Amino acid sequence: MTLSMEIKAIKTGLDYQAALREIEGLMDAQLETPEGDSLDVMTALVEAFEARHYPIDEPDPSTMIKDRIL
């Protein structure tokens, strides 16, 4: 498999979507290969972008208990 995307910082929503498509194409990559390394790097970049732009707050304990009961 040849890598179709140059690895670069994810700065916009378009970059984010392109990175997700690239990751989808690399999902079957073997460990310790250039494709596997690209998958690791792209995944780290996407995780960093999501943490910055789509943060998920920790729920308070009472909300967690209520959600488990219901």
Buried (B, 14 or more C-beta within 10 A) or exposed (E): EEBEBEEEEBEEEEBBEBBEEBBEBBEEBEEEEEBBBBBEEBEEBBEEBEEEEEEEEEEEEEEEEEEEEE
